[in-house]
Amino acid sequence: MRISGKTAIITGGGNGIGRATAILFGKEGANVVIGDTDIDSGYKTERYLRELGYNALFVKTDVSRADQIINLVQSAVRTYGALHILVNNAGISNSNVKSIDLSEEEWDQVIDINLKGVFLGIKYAVPEMIKNGGGSIINTSSLLGLKGQKYLAAYNASKAGVVLLTKNAALEYGKNNIRVNSIAPGVVDTKIIDGWKNDERKWSIISTANALGRIGTPEEIANVVLFLASDESSFITGTTISVDGGGLTY
Ligand SMILES: NC(=O)c1ccc[n+]([C@@H]2O[C@H](COP(=O)([O-])OP(=O)(O)OC[C@H]3O[C@@H](n4cnc5c(N)ncnc54)[C@H](O)[C@@H]3O)[C@@H](O)[C@H]2O)c1
């Protein structure tokens, strides 16, 4: 088992990529702590992991709220004794509109969840990791954190911010033996992209716009998160790994 006995927080672990990561982490021996606003999905994932015999805990958490992130971190430490891995995965997209038509409220919401949520995760997890002599943090950026996309201004900006926040934290805490990396998934089959499927013509373009000509699965992303969480990536920090079927090269 590749992360046996480690305690890992996964935000947004109730659905999609986070859920696949939670299941894989459980299989690989971790104590899995899921933070999500979606109570039904959070408890469902917790129950599923426990039925498989894995250690799992769901804590209702809005990542944009400092008090709730503090509670998530404290719950993990209280239950399992320490914190070793943080996956800042929770995220939302913005409405498909030009930036001049995007409301200030929606801009704030996307930045608060996708970017401030990552900052808060780092802020409150790092002191706990320092206590254990180190850890690994994996932030979820996006292909759209590395390239522009019309009508996704807040999403573009938030995910690009994650790339540099990752480098910043890697520099600040490398000497504490904390590695900080991010992943940049391409189009992956989860509910965040459901809206894109409504327009058949657009979807046929979006869903094949990479070197492999297909979308990815949550499990294909989870495999890379596991690699970054485990000691197999012990000399990798401050980087962003594209997991996009060649989407950036397209
Ligand atoms: N699916 C893709 O094509 C794709 C591509 C690139 C990046 N991503 C990123 O991957 C991450 C996971 O997304 P997904 O594709 O699995 O989508 P998803 O919608 O299936 O899962 C996102 C999860 O985050 C949770 N969440 C939303 N707001 C939250 C908040 N404020 N606090 C806590 N949890 C919250 C949701 O309840 C959900 O469980 C996101 O950061 C997303 O931006 C996804």
Ligand as a Chemical Component Dictionary entry (heavy atoms), coordinates in Angstrom:
data_LIG
# 
_chem_comp.id                   LIG 
_chem_comp.type                 NON-POLYMER 
_chem_comp.pdbx_formal_charge   0 
_chem_comp.three_letter_code    LIG 
# 
loop_
_chem_comp_atom.comp_id 
_chem_comp_atom.atom_id 
_chem_comp_atom.alt_atom_id 
_chem_comp_atom.type_symbol 
_chem_comp_atom.charge 
_chem_comp_atom.model_Cartn_x 
_chem_comp_atom.model_Cartn_y 
_chem_comp_atom.model_Cartn_z 
_chem_comp_atom.pdbx_ordinal 
LIG N1  N1  N 0  -14.139 17.752 -14.505 1  
LIG C1  C1  C 0  -13.309 18.480 -15.202 2  
LIG O1  O1  O 0  -13.362 18.518 -16.447 3  
LIG C2  C2  C 0  -12.247 19.290 -14.511 4  
LIG C3  C3  C 0  -11.201 19.816 -15.275 5  
LIG C4  C4  C 0  -10.206 20.548 -14.650 6  
LIG C5  C5  C 0  -10.264 20.777 -13.294 7  
LIG N2  N2  N 1  -11.304 20.275 -12.579 8  
LIG C6  C6  C 0  -11.328 20.565 -11.147 9  
LIG O2  O2  O 0  -11.393 19.369 -10.419 10 
LIG C7  C7  C 0  -11.965 19.626 -9.147  11 
LIG C8  C8  C 0  -13.037 18.603 -8.855  12 
LIG O3  O3  O 0  -14.113 18.813 -9.729  13 
LIG P1  P1  P 0  -14.975 17.630 -10.374 14 
LIG O4  O4  O 0  -14.721 17.652 -11.813 15 
LIG O5  O5  O -1 -14.766 16.384 -9.625  16 
LIG O6  O6  O 0  -16.438 18.220 -10.169 17 
LIG P2  P2  P 0  -17.630 17.789 -9.211  18 
LIG O7  O7  O 0  -18.639 18.866 -9.348  19 
LIG O8  O8  O 0  -18.028 16.390 -9.497  20 
LIG O9  O9  O 0  -16.995 17.813 -7.758  21 
LIG C9  C9  C 0  -16.716 19.008 -7.074  22 
LIG C10 C10 C 0  -16.979 18.775 -5.605  23 
LIG O10 O10 O 0  -16.655 19.990 -4.890  24 
LIG C11 C11 C 0  -17.696 20.228 -3.952  25 
LIG N3  N3  N 0  -17.728 21.658 -3.609  26 
LIG C12 C12 C 0  -18.178 22.683 -4.358  27 
LIG N4  N4  N 0  -18.086 23.848 -3.666  28 
LIG C13 C13 C 0  -17.556 23.522 -2.459  29 
LIG C14 C14 C 0  -17.208 24.266 -1.311  30 
LIG N5  N5  N 0  -17.409 25.596 -1.244  31 
LIG N6  N6  N 0  -16.665 23.619 -0.253  32 
LIG C15 C15 C 0  -16.479 22.276 -0.286  33 
LIG N7  N7  N 0  -16.807 21.522 -1.330  34 
LIG C16 C16 C 0  -17.341 22.133 -2.408  35 
LIG C17 C17 C 0  -18.959 19.748 -4.642  36 
LIG O11 O11 O 0  -20.011 19.532 -3.733  37 
LIG C18 C18 C 0  -18.444 18.468 -5.302  38 
LIG O12 O12 O 0  -18.550 17.368 -4.429  39 
LIG C19 C19 C 0  -12.468 21.074 -9.202  40 
LIG O13 O13 O 0  -11.534 21.923 -8.558  41 
LIG C20 C20 C 0  -12.524 21.367 -10.684 42 
LIG O14 O14 O 0  -12.390 22.739 -10.966 43 
LIG C21 C21 C 0  -12.284 19.539 -13.150 44 
# 
loop_
_chem_comp_bond.comp_id 
_chem_comp_bond.atom_id_1 
_chem_comp_bond.atom_id_2 
_chem_comp_bond.value_order 
_chem_comp_bond.pdbx_ordinal 
LIG N1  C1  SING 1  
LIG C1  O1  DOUB 2  
LIG C1  C2  SING 3  
LIG C2  C3  SING 4  
LIG C2  C21 DOUB 5  
LIG C3  C4  DOUB 6  
LIG C4  C5  SING 7  
LIG C5  N2  DOUB 8  
LIG N2  C6  SING 9  
LIG N2  C21 SING 10 
LIG C6  O2  SING 11 
LIG C6  C20 SING 12 
LIG O2  C7  SING 13 
LIG C7  C8  SING 14 
LIG C7  C19 SING 15 
LIG C8  O3  SING 16 
LIG O3  P1  SING 17 
LIG P1  O4  DOUB 18 
LIG P1  O5  SING 19 
LIG P1  O6  SING 20 
LIG O6  P2  SING 21 
LIG P2  O7  DOUB 22 
LIG P2  O8  SING 23 
LIG P2  O9  SING 24 
LIG O9  C9  SING 25 
LIG C9  C10 SING 26 
LIG C10 O10 SING 27 
LIG C10 C18 SING 28 
LIG O10 C11 SING 29 
LIG C11 N3  SING 30 
LIG C11 C17 SING 31 
LIG N3  C12 SING 32 
LIG N3  C16 SING 33 
LIG C12 N4  DOUB 34 
LIG N4  C13 SING 35 
LIG C13 C14 SING 36 
LIG C13 C16 DOUB 37 
LIG C14 N5  SING 38 
LIG C14 N6  DOUB 39 
LIG N6  C15 SING 40 
LIG C15 N7  DOUB 41 
LIG N7  C16 SING 42 
LIG C17 O11 SING 43 
LIG C17 C18 SING 44 
LIG C18 O12 SING 45 
LIG C19 O13 SING 46 
LIG C19 C20 SING 47 
LIG C20 O14 SING 48 
# 
